[in-house]
Amino acid sequence: MSLTIPSNIMQSLLYTDGMFLTSANMTAEQAYFNNWIYLQNQCTFTPGVFAGGMQVTQQGNSLIVSSGAGIDGAGHLLVVASNGTPVAMPATLTNPFYVYAQYPAIGTPIATGSPVLSYAAQVMIGSSVPSGAVQLATGAASGTTISSITNNSQPVYLQPTMLNSSLVSMANALKGSVTVDSSNMKNAGTSTTATVVFPTTDTTFTSAPLVTVTVQGSIPYALAVASDTTQFVVTLTAVQSAPATDSKTASTNTSPTSPTTSSSVVLNWIAVPNS
């Protein structure tokens, strides 16, 4: 993981009684908190889109992106605040073309003459995805006509906790999602286990990898993970009882994009070589 650390990240304004605050003073104060947030995001998350957001749909020969949020490689929060935001269409289309979101270098005034700037994500189309931007979709075109659009954004994952200075590249990591039936976990202290087999890819582990698992569900869970070179086993334990109105319909859907129901939890996982 390569961090972007500005030279002024630890500089903050020193207030004194009666001081005259200039725009430069206030900008320096904003920079302190913004840079702190960016650095925290870089250390905590991988670049991508938070689940279910920024979906690109085709409407005739135009594209619309739904509301959502993501994080780029510099730790900027990418936000599309309202549904039905049109994508800025170029004069010509390459085949294929790419839809991506990027953090604006300069904010846009929310109204003419307004001192308030918007830093909402810019959703653009190009023949490639610029460095630092987050890809949302890939499209096919015939001349200036859009033939099809495929959403293929990467989800945001928690960065694994790694302290070894000789870390392998995140390119050697495996990641995925799985839905686990939790219908037998009505009461606090009840547990269930799930076995996840690593997918067959060019990445293989010569020793048990470091596996980090996060869980989405209607109640909090404690996690215990044991891994070997081909799979890992995760044990989930409910730390509080499910609501009395909870519907307990069993679910065996393993689609990573399936909605979380009251009878299932979604596990997002990432495995990196532990060497």
C-alpha positions as a LaTeX table, in Angstrom:
\begin{tabular}{lrrr}
\hline
Residue & $x$ (\AA) & $y$ (\AA) & $z$ (\AA) \\
\hline
Met1 & 0.00 & 0.00 & 0.00 \\
Ser2 & 1.50 & 3.33 & $-1.11$ \\
Leu3 & 0.34 & 6.35 & 0.89 \\
Thr4 & $-0.06$ & 9.91 & $-0.33$ \\
Ile5 & 1.07 & 12.09 & 2.59 \\
Pro6 & 1.08 & 15.88 & 1.99 \\
Ser7 & 3.93 & 17.81 & 3.60 \\
Asn8 & 1.46 & 20.01 & 5.50 \\
Ile9 & $-0.68$ & 17.18 & 6.85 \\
Met10 & 0.38 & 17.87 & 10.46 \\
Gln11 & 0.02 & 21.65 & 10.27 \\
Ser12 & $-2.92$ & 23.22 & 12.08 \\
Leu13 & $-3.95$ & 26.77 & 12.86 \\
Leu14 & $-3.06$ & 28.17 & 16.31 \\
Tyr15 & $-5.94$ & 30.34 & 17.51 \\
Thr16 & $-5.36$ & 33.34 & 19.79 \\
Asp17 & $-7.84$ & 35.80 & 21.28 \\
Gly18 & $-8.48$ & 38.76 & 19.04 \\
Met19 & $-6.69$ & 37.35 & 15.99 \\
Phe20 & $-7.84$ & 38.41 & 12.53 \\
Leu21 & $-8.74$ & 35.32 & 10.48 \\
Thr22 & $-7.93$ & 35.50 & 6.77 \\
Ser23 & $-9.10$ & 33.21 & 3.99 \\
Ala24 & $-5.61$ & 31.64 & 3.98 \\
Asn25 & $-6.00$ & 30.85 & 7.70 \\
Met26 & $-9.36$ & 29.19 & 7.18 \\
Thr27 & $-8.09$ & 27.26 & 4.15 \\
Ala28 & $-5.17$ & 25.96 & 6.22 \\
Glu29 & $-7.61$ & 24.80 & 8.89 \\
Gln30 & $-9.73$ & 22.99 & 6.29 \\
Ala31 & $-6.62$ & 21.35 & 4.83 \\
Tyr32 & $-5.64$ & 19.90 & 8.21 \\
Phe33 & $-8.93$ & 18.02 & 8.62 \\
Asn34 & $-9.26$ & 17.11 & 4.93 \\
Asn35 & $-5.75$ & 15.64 & 4.76 \\
Trp36 & $-6.32$ & 13.70 & 7.96 \\
Ile37 & $-9.49$ & 12.16 & 6.46 \\
Tyr38 & $-7.76$ & 11.35 & 3.16 \\
Leu39 & $-4.89$ & 9.60 & 4.95 \\
Gln40 & $-7.29$ & 7.67 & 7.16 \\
Asn41 & $-9.24$ & 6.49 & 4.10 \\
Gln42 & $-6.06$ & 5.35 & 2.36 \\
Cys43 & $-5.05$ & 3.33 & 5.41 \\
Thr44 & $-8.53$ & 1.88 & 5.92 \\
Phe45 & $-10.06$ & 1.17 & 2.50 \\
Thr46 & $-9.14$ & $-0.06$ & $-0.95$ \\
Pro47 & $-10.27$ & 2.14 & $-3.89$ \\
Gly48 & $-13.70$ & 1.32 & $-5.26$ \\
Val49 & $-17.43$ & 1.81 & $-4.83$ \\
Phe50 & $-19.49$ & 1.12 & $-1.72$ \\
Ala51 & $-22.03$ & $-1.68$ & $-2.27$ \\
Gly52 & $-24.93$ & $-0.94$ & $-4.57$ \\
Gly53 & $-23.96$ & 2.59 & $-5.54$ \\
Met54 & $-23.05$ & 4.43 & $-8.73$ \\
Gln55 & $-24.82$ & 2.03 & $-11.09$ \\
Val56 & $-24.70$ & 3.14 & $-14.72$ \\
Thr57 & $-27.80$ & 2.60 & $-16.87$ \\
Gln58 & $-28.43$ & 3.31 & $-20.53$ \\
Gln59 & $-31.35$ & 5.49 & $-21.61$ \\
Gly60 & $-31.35$ & 5.66 & $-25.39$ \\
Asn61 & $-28.02$ & 7.15 & $-26.37$ \\
Ser62 & $-27.32$ & 8.65 & $-22.96$ \\
Leu63 & $-26.14$ & 7.29 & $-19.63$ \\
Ile64 & $-27.42$ & 7.87 & $-16.11$ \\
Val65 & $-25.52$ & 7.10 & $-12.90$ \\
Ser66 & $-27.38$ & 6.39 & $-9.66$ \\
Ser67 & $-26.49$ & 7.90 & $-6.31$ \\
Gly68 & $-23.70$ & 6.32 & $-4.32$ \\
Ala69 & $-20.28$ & 6.76 & $-2.81$ \\
Gly70 & $-16.78$ & 5.44 & $-3.31$ \\
Ile71 & $-13.16$ & 6.12 & $-2.44$ \\
Asp72 & $-10.25$ & 6.77 & $-4.80$ \\
Gly73 & $-6.62$ & 5.84 & $-4.31$ \\
Ala74 & $-5.79$ & 9.18 & $-2.67$ \\
Gly75 & $-8.50$ & 8.71 & $-0.05$ \\
His76 & $-10.95$ & 11.21 & $-1.53$ \\
Leu77 & $-14.61$ & 10.42 & $-0.94$ \\
Leu78 & $-16.42$ & 10.17 & $-4.30$ \\
Val79 & $-20.08$ & 11.11 & $-3.92$ \\
Val80 & $-22.95$ & 11.16 & $-6.39$ \\
Ala81 & $-25.67$ & 12.71 & $-4.26$ \\
Ser82 & $-28.87$ & 12.37 & $-6.29$ \\
Asn83 & $-30.47$ & 9.70 & $-8.48$ \\
Gly84 & $-30.58$ & 10.15 & $-12.22$ \\
Thr85 & $-27.36$ & 12.17 & $-12.63$ \\
Pro86 & $-26.53$ & 12.37 & $-16.35$ \\
Val87 & $-23.06$ & 11.29 & $-17.45$ \\
Ala88 & $-21.08$ & 13.94 & $-19.31$ \\
Met89 & $-21.06$ & 12.65 & $-22.90$ \\
Pro90 & $-18.06$ & 13.35 & $-25.16$ \\
Ala91 & $-18.42$ & 14.40 & $-28.78$ \\
Thr92 & $-17.14$ & 11.00 & $-29.95$ \\
Leu93 & $-17.07$ & 7.52 & $-28.44$ \\
Thr94 & $-14.30$ & 4.95 & $-28.62$ \\
Asn95 & $-15.06$ & 1.24 & $-28.72$ \\
Pro96 & $-14.81$ & 0.22 & $-25.97$ \\
Phe97 & $-15.27$ & 3.27 & $-23.76$ \\
Tyr98 & $-15.05$ & 3.53 & $-19.97$ \\
Val99 & $-17.24$ & 5.31 & $-17.44$ \\
Tyr100 & $-15.39$ & 6.49 & $-14.36$ \\
Ala101 & $-15.72$ & 8.77 & $-11.33$ \\
Gln102 & $-13.03$ & 11.17 & $-10.22$ \\
Tyr103 & $-12.57$ & 13.75 & $-7.49$ \\
Pro104 & $-12.63$ & 17.32 & $-8.86$ \\
Ala105 & $-9.38$ & 19.25 & $-8.63$ \\
Ile106 & $-11.37$ & 22.44 & $-8.07$ \\
Gly107 & $-14.86$ & 22.63 & $-6.58$ \\
Thr108 & $-17.81$ & 24.04 & $-8.52$ \\
Pro109 & $-19.85$ & 26.95 & $-7.04$ \\
Ile110 & $-23.34$ & 25.73 & $-6.14$ \\
Ala111 & $-24.77$ & 28.92 & $-7.68$ \\
Thr112 & $-23.49$ & 31.91 & $-9.61$ \\
Gly113 & $-21.46$ & 34.08 & $-7.27$ \\
Ser114 & $-21.81$ & 31.65 & $-4.36$ \\
Pro115 & $-18.77$ & 31.13 & $-2.10$ \\
Val116 & $-19.92$ & 27.55 & $-1.41$ \\
Leu117 & $-18.18$ & 24.92 & $-3.55$ \\
Ser118 & $-19.39$ & 21.43 & $-4.45$ \\
Tyr119 & $-16.87$ & 18.59 & $-4.54$ \\
Ala120 & $-19.30$ & 15.97 & $-5.83$ \\
Ala121 & $-17.67$ & 13.29 & $-7.96$ \\
Gln122 & $-17.29$ & 14.00 & $-11.67$ \\
Val123 & $-18.64$ & 11.12 & $-13.75$ \\
Met124 & $-16.90$ & 11.02 & $-17.11$ \\
Ile125 & $-16.41$ & 8.88 & $-20.24$ \\
Gly126 & $-13.07$ & 8.20 & $-21.84$ \\
Ser127 & $-11.01$ & 5.78 & $-23.91$ \\
Ser128 & $-9.16$ & 4.86 & $-20.70$ \\
Val129 & $-9.51$ & 5.39 & $-16.95$ \\
Pro130 & $-7.21$ & 8.18 & $-15.70$ \\
Ser131 & $-4.84$ & 7.51 & $-12.82$ \\
Gly132 & $-6.64$ & 8.08 & $-9.53$ \\
Ala133 & $-10.14$ & 7.67 & $-10.98$ \\
Val134 & $-12.48$ & 4.78 & $-10.12$ \\
Gln135 & $-13.96$ & 2.77 & $-12.98$ \\
Leu136 & $-17.73$ & 2.30 & $-12.92$ \\
Ala137 & $-18.60$ & 0.63 & $-16.22$ \\
Thr138 & $-17.42$ & $-0.41$ & $-19.68$ \\
Gly139 & $-19.42$ & 0.41 & $-22.79$ \\
Ala140 & $-19.52$ & $-0.67$ & $-26.41$ \\
Ala141 & $-20.21$ & 1.80 & $-29.18$ \\
Ser142 & $-20.87$ & 1.87 & $-32.89$ \\
Gly143 & $-19.79$ & 5.25 & $-34.13$ \\
Thr144 & $-21.54$ & 7.73 & $-31.83$ \\
Thr145 & $-24.22$ & 5.23 & $-30.79$ \\
Ile146 & $-24.02$ & 3.36 & $-27.47$ \\
Ser147 & $-24.49$ & $-0.37$ & $-28.10$ \\
Ser148 & $-24.32$ & $-1.65$ & $-24.53$ \\
Ile149 & $-23.11$ & $-0.83$ & $-21.02$ \\
Thr150 & $-21.70$ & $-3.22$ & $-18.41$ \\
Asn151 & $-21.30$ & $-2.21$ & $-14.77$ \\
Asn152 & $-17.96$ & $-3.54$ & $-13.51$ \\
Ser153 & $-16.89$ & $-1.34$ & $-10.61$ \\
Gln154 & $-14.78$ & $-2.85$ & $-7.85$ \\
Pro155 & $-16.27$ & $-2.79$ & $-4.34$ \\
Val156 & $-14.56$ & $-1.03$ & $-1.47$ \\
Tyr157 & $-12.81$ & $-3.41$ & 0.93 \\
Leu158 & $-11.19$ & $-2.87$ & 4.29 \\
Gln159 & $-7.42$ & $-2.80$ & 4.01 \\
Pro160 & $-5.92$ & $-5.86$ & 5.72 \\
Thr161 & $-3.88$ & $-5.13$ & 8.83 \\
Met162 & $-0.28$ & $-5.67$ & 7.71 \\
Leu163 & 2.80 & $-4.55$ & 9.60 \\
Asn164 & 5.60 & $-6.37$ & 7.73 \\
Ser165 & 7.77 & $-4.00$ & 5.69 \\
Ser166 & 8.32 & $-6.67$ & 3.02 \\
Leu167 & 4.65 & $-6.89$ & 2.08 \\
Val168 & 3.59 & $-8.52$ & $-1.14$ \\
Ser169 & 1.60 & $-6.49$ & $-3.59$ \\
Met170 & $-2.15$ & $-6.29$ & $-3.24$ \\
Ala171 & $-2.18$ & $-7.67$ & $-6.78$ \\
Asn172 & $-1.49$ & $-11.07$ & $-5.17$ \\
Ala173 & $-4.60$ & $-10.82$ & $-3.01$ \\
Leu174 & $-7.84$ & $-12.70$ & $-3.49$ \\
Lys175 & $-11.19$ & $-11.26$ & $-2.48$ \\
Gly176 & $-14.88$ & $-12.00$ & $-2.72$ \\
Ser177 & $-18.23$ & $-12.15$ & $-0.99$ \\
Val178 & $-20.48$ & $-14.96$ & 0.22 \\
Thr179 & $-23.96$ & $-15.04$ & 1.75 \\
Val180 & $-24.40$ & $-17.18$ & 4.86 \\
Asp181 & $-27.67$ & $-18.52$ & 6.26 \\
Ser182 & $-28.21$ & $-17.07$ & 9.74 \\
Ser183 & $-31.73$ & $-18.36$ & 10.37 \\
Asn184 & $-30.51$ & $-20.49$ & 13.31 \\
Met185 & $-28.90$ & $-17.50$ & 15.05 \\
Lys186 & $-31.91$ & $-15.96$ & 16.79 \\
Asn187 & $-30.32$ & $-15.64$ & 20.21 \\
Ala188 & $-27.15$ & $-14.02$ & 21.49 \\
Gly189 & $-24.32$ & $-16.54$ & 21.71 \\
Thr190 & $-25.54$ & $-18.79$ & 18.88 \\
Ser191 & $-23.01$ & $-19.53$ & 16.16 \\
Thr192 & $-22.66$ & $-20.83$ & 12.63 \\
Thr193 & $-19.68$ & $-21.59$ & 10.41 \\
Ala194 & $-19.00$ & $-21.15$ & 6.72 \\
Thr195 & $-16.23$ & $-22.58$ & 4.57 \\
Val196 & $-14.99$ & $-20.49$ & 1.64 \\
Val197 & $-12.79$ & $-22.14$ & $-0.97$ \\
Phe198 & $-10.38$ & $-19.77$ & $-2.67$ \\
Pro199 & $-11.24$ & $-19.35$ & $-6.36$ \\
Thr200 & $-8.93$ & $-20.85$ & $-8.98$ \\
Thr201 & $-6.75$ & $-18.00$ & $-10.28$ \\
Asp202 & $-3.12$ & $-17.28$ & $-11.08$ \\
Thr203 & $-2.66$ & $-16.48$ & $-7.38$ \\
Thr204 & $-1.85$ & $-19.46$ & $-5.16$ \\
Phe205 & $-0.81$ & $-19.49$ & $-1.52$ \\
Thr206 & 2.21 & $-21.47$ & $-0.35$ \\
Ser207 & 1.25 & $-20.89$ & 3.28 \\
Ala208 & $-1.93$ & $-19.91$ & 5.07 \\
Pro209 & $-2.81$ & $-16.35$ & 3.96 \\
Leu210 & $-3.96$ & $-13.48$ & 6.15 \\
Val211 & $-7.75$ & $-13.37$ & 5.75 \\
Thr212 & $-9.77$ & $-10.32$ & 6.77 \\
Val213 & $-13.55$ & $-10.66$ & 6.89 \\
Thr214 & $-16.21$ & $-7.99$ & 7.32 \\
Val215 & $-19.87$ & $-8.82$ & 7.85 \\
Gln216 & $-23.10$ & $-7.12$ & 6.80 \\
Gly217 & $-26.18$ & $-8.06$ & 8.77 \\
Ser218 & $-29.08$ & $-6.80$ & 10.87 \\
Ile219 & $-27.33$ & $-7.60$ & 14.17 \\
Pro220 & $-23.63$ & $-7.47$ & 15.20 \\
Tyr221 & $-21.49$ & $-10.61$ & 15.01 \\
Ala222 & $-18.17$ & $-11.71$ & 16.44 \\
Leu223 & $-15.84$ & $-13.39$ & 13.94 \\
Ala224 & $-13.16$ & $-16.06$ & 14.14 \\
Val225 & $-11.22$ & $-17.06$ & 11.01 \\
Ala226 & $-8.96$ & $-20.06$ & 10.35 \\
Ser227 & $-7.28$ & $-20.45$ & 6.95 \\
Asp228 & $-5.06$ & $-22.80$ & 4.99 \\
Thr229 & $-3.67$ & $-22.61$ & 1.47 \\
Thr230 & $-6.94$ & $-23.56$ & $-0.26$ \\
Gln231 & $-9.76$ & $-22.22$ & 1.91 \\
Phe232 & $-10.75$ & $-20.52$ & 5.14 \\
Val233 & $-13.41$ & $-21.25$ & 7.74 \\
Val234 & $-15.18$ & $-18.39$ & 9.47 \\
Thr235 & $-17.25$ & $-18.75$ & 12.64 \\
Leu236 & $-19.95$ & $-16.14$ & 13.28 \\
Thr237 & $-21.37$ & $-15.65$ & 16.75 \\
Ala238 & $-24.36$ & $-13.39$ & 17.39 \\
Val239 & $-23.57$ & $-10.87$ & 20.13 \\
Gln240 & $-27.21$ & $-9.89$ & 20.61 \\
Ser241 & $-30.59$ & $-11.48$ & 19.96 \\
Ala242 & $-32.44$ & $-10.80$ & 16.73 \\
Pro243 & $-35.53$ & $-8.53$ & 16.92 \\
Ala244 & $-38.76$ & $-10.32$ & 17.79 \\
Thr245 & $-40.29$ & $-9.32$ & 14.43 \\
Asp246 & $-37.37$ & $-10.76$ & 12.47 \\
Ser247 & $-38.45$ & $-12.90$ & 9.51 \\
Lys248 & $-36.48$ & $-16.17$ & 9.36 \\
Thr249 & $-36.68$ & $-17.30$ & 5.79 \\
Ala250 & $-33.65$ & $-19.43$ & 4.86 \\
Ser251 & $-31.42$ & $-18.08$ & 2.12 \\
Thr252 & $-28.76$ & $-19.90$ & 0.13 \\
Asn253 & $-28.06$ & $-17.17$ & $-2.40$ \\
Thr254 & $-24.30$ & $-16.66$ & $-2.75$ \\
Ser255 & $-24.41$ & $-13.68$ & $-5.12$ \\
Pro256 & $-22.15$ & $-10.89$ & $-3.80$ \\
Thr257 & $-24.66$ & $-8.27$ & $-4.92$ \\
Ser258 & $-27.71$ & $-9.88$ & $-3.33$ \\
Pro259 & $-29.45$ & $-7.76$ & $-0.70$ \\
Thr260 & $-28.90$ & $-8.72$ & 2.92 \\
Thr261 & $-32.06$ & $-10.18$ & 4.44 \\
Ser262 & $-32.95$ & $-10.87$ & 8.05 \\
Ser263 & $-32.15$ & $-14.57$ & 7.57 \\
Ser264 & $-28.74$ & $-14.10$ & 5.98 \\
Val265 & $-25.54$ & $-12.15$ & 6.36 \\
Val266 & $-23.07$ & $-11.15$ & 3.66 \\
Leu267 & $-19.38$ & $-11.75$ & 4.29 \\
Asn268 & $-16.88$ & $-9.63$ & 2.35 \\
Trp269 & $-13.39$ & $-11.11$ & 2.53 \\
Ile270 & $-9.86$ & $-10.47$ & 1.32 \\
Ala271 & $-6.89$ & $-12.85$ & 1.55 \\
Val272 & $-3.27$ & $-11.75$ & 1.13 \\
Pro273 & $-0.06$ & $-13.78$ & 1.32 \\
Asn274 & 1.16 & $-13.90$ & 4.90 \\
Ser275 & 4.91 & $-13.68$ & 4.47 \\
\hline
\end{tabular}
